[in-house]
C-alpha cells in the first residue's frame, strides 16, 4: 500500500522570474550522490545562484547549493559541485544552439522530487530582462495584489 502522506519537495528559484523572461522550459534528471538526494529530501537546497553551462556536449548545473547531509560522515558531498543534467540528445542540441545566440542562457527554476522518488530539475531557456522590464514586472504584481485586495472586500 502506497504512503499517502509522502512529503513532496518543491524548491523554487523565485529570483529567476524577476531577472529573466522564460522562453521554454525542460525537465531534466540529475546525477547525484547518495548524501545529496538525502539532503534534497530534507529540503536543504538553494537554486538562487545556480546556472547551467555546456561542457563537451553535456549540460551541467553549477553553483547549485545542496547542504551537507547531517548524518553523512566522511562520505558527504561537496556543497556547490557541478552536477550533470540528463536530457535527450535533441533537447541538448536545441539548448546548445540557442545559448550561442546573444542574450540567451539556461537557468534552473525548480528542484523537485517526482512521484517515483527521483530528483528532477526544471530548467528554462531564458532571456535577460532590462531594468525597465523589471519595473514593469513589479508594477504588474502591485496592481494584481491591489485588485485582489479590492475583490476580497
C-alpha positions in Angstrom: 0.0 0.0 0.0 1.4 3.4 -1.0 2.2 6.0 1.5 -0.4 8.8 1.0 1.4 11.3 3.3 4.5 11.3 1.1 6.5 14.6 1.6 6.8 16.4 -1.8 9.8 18.8 -2.2 9.4 21.9 -4.4 12.4 24.2 -4.2 11.9 27.3 -6.4 14.2 29.9 -7.8 12.0 32.9 -7.2 14.6 35.4 -8.3 14.8 33.8 -11.8 11.3 35.0 -12.8 12.2 38.5 -11.8 15.6 38.5 -13.7 14.6 36.6 -16.9 11.8 36.0 -19.4 11.3 32.3 -19.8 11.2 31.2 -23.4 10.9 27.4 -22.9 11.2 25.0 -20.0 12.6 21.5 -19.8 12.6 18.8 -17.1 15.9 17.1 -16.5 17.2 14.4 -14.3 20.4 14.9 -12.3 23.3 12.7 -11.5 23.6 12.8 -7.6 25.5 11.2 -4.8 23.6 9.4 -2.0 24.1 12.1 0.5 22.9 14.8 -2.0 19.5 13.1 -2.6 19.0 12.7 1.2 19.7 16.4 1.7 17.3 17.3 -1.0 14.6 15.2 0.5 15.1 17.2 3.7 14.7 20.4 1.7 18.3 21.6 2.1 18.9 23.0 -1.3 19.1 26.5 -2.8 18.8 27.5 -6.5 19.4 31.2 -6.2 22.9 31.5 -7.7 22.6 28.4 -9.9 23.2 28.4 -13.7 23.7 25.8 -16.4 26.5 25.5 -18.9 27.7 23.1 -21.6 31.0 21.2 -21.4 31.9 18.6 -24.0 28.3 18.4 -25.3 26.9 17.7 -21.8 24.8 20.1 -19.7 26.0 20.8 -16.2 24.3 22.8 -13.4 26.8 25.0 -11.4 26.5 26.7 -8.1 23.5 24.6 -7.0 23.8 24.7 -3.3 22.9 21.4 -1.6 23.8 21.4 2.1 25.8 18.6 3.6 23.7 15.7 4.9 23.9 15.8 8.7 24.5 12.0 9.1 26.9 11.8 6.2 30.3 11.4 8.0 33.3 11.5 5.6 31.1 10.3 2.7 29.5 13.7 2.4 29.5 15.6 -0.9 30.9 19.0 -1.9 28.2 21.7 -1.3 28.5 23.5 -4.7 29.9 21.0 -7.1 28.9 20.8 -10.7 26.2 18.2 -11.3 25.4 16.6 -14.7 21.9 17.1 -16.1 20.2 14.3 -18.0 18.3 15.3 -21.2 17.8 13.6 -24.5 20.2 14.5 -27.4 17.6 16.5 -29.3 16.9 18.7 -26.3 20.6 19.2 -25.7 21.3 20.2 -29.3 18.4 22.7 -29.3 19.6 24.2 -26.0 23.2 24.4 -27.0 22.4 26.2 -30.3 20.1 28.7 -28.6 22.6 29.6 -25.9 25.1 30.5 -28.6 22.7 33.3 -29.6 23.1 36.6 -27.8 21.1 37.2 -24.7 20.0 33.6 -24.0 21.0 31.5 -21.0 19.8 28.4 -19.2 18.8 28.7 -15.6 17.2 26.2 -13.1 13.8 27.3 -11.9 12.5 24.4 -9.8 14.0 21.4 -8.0 11.5 18.7 -7.1 11.1 15.0 -6.2 8.9 13.2 -8.7 6.3 10.5 -8.0 9.0 7.8 -8.3 11.3 9.4 -5.8 13.8 10.8 -8.3 15.2 14.3 -8.0 14.3 16.3 -11.1 15.2 19.9 -12.0 13.2 22.2 -14.2 15.4 24.4 -16.4 14.4 27.3 -18.5 15.8 28.7 -21.7 15.8 32.4 -20.6 16.4 35.9 -21.9 17.6 38.5 -19.5 15.3 41.4 -18.6 16.3 45.1 -18.8 15.7 47.3 -15.8 12.6 48.8 -17.3 11.2 45.3 -17.8 11.8 44.6 -14.1 10.0 47.8 -13.1 7.1 46.7 -15.3 7.0 43.3 -13.6 6.9 45.0 -10.1 4.1 47.3 -11.3 2.0 44.3 -12.6 2.5 42.4 -9.3 1.4 45.5 -7.3 -1.7 46.1 -9.5 -2.7 42.4 -9.2 -2.2 42.5 -5.4 -4.3 45.7 -5.1 -7.0 44.2 -7.3 -7.2 41.0 -5.2 -7.4 43.1 -2.1 -10.3 45.1 -3.5 -12.2 42.0 -4.7 -11.9 40.4 -1.2 -13.9 43.2 0.4 
